[in-house]
């Protein structure tokens, strides 16, 4: 299996939002962000002709593999069906989130996630100031986040590409609310 660089995740800023997925896909296609569906992979699309106009890549000579070849990693977009409740997405690059009140770190965040997974009403308690908040109110520093409807851009190293205002505006028009993004690595 090829080495996985990481992924860019786009999701509504409101983790409970569940925009119409068909409308999102139509909008992403119209914008040129996605191309044709990949036949042997559900909810997965080739990048479209406007992809490089809608993501700002760092560096001066951007070169991305955009076609599947012999099992090699390539850049593509996944738009899975929405989850029944907000999912917390994190990876090996995720660091302890910070309390939005005192900026203290939630060092035991993995145990808190496990508890939250068993009880979606559970809140994270800051060990520094004692305030409790749901996980989506913590500062994950673009290294994790929550959402019901997500868009995954595969094979994007954390921080190497950012969505442009045009892409975020298009998603907001299609989904009815603002969107944000973060990066995770497996």
Buried (B, 14 or more C-beta within 10 A) or exposed (E): EEEEBBBBBBBBBBBEBBBBBEEBBEBBBEBBBBBEBBEEEEBBBBBBEBBBBBBBBEEEEEEBBBEBEEEEBBBBBBBEEBEEEBBBBBBEBBEBBBBEEEEBBBEEBEEBBEEBEEEEEBBBBBEBEEBEBBBBBBEBBBBBBBBBBBBBBBBBBBEBBBBEEEBBBBBBEBBEEEBBBBBBBE
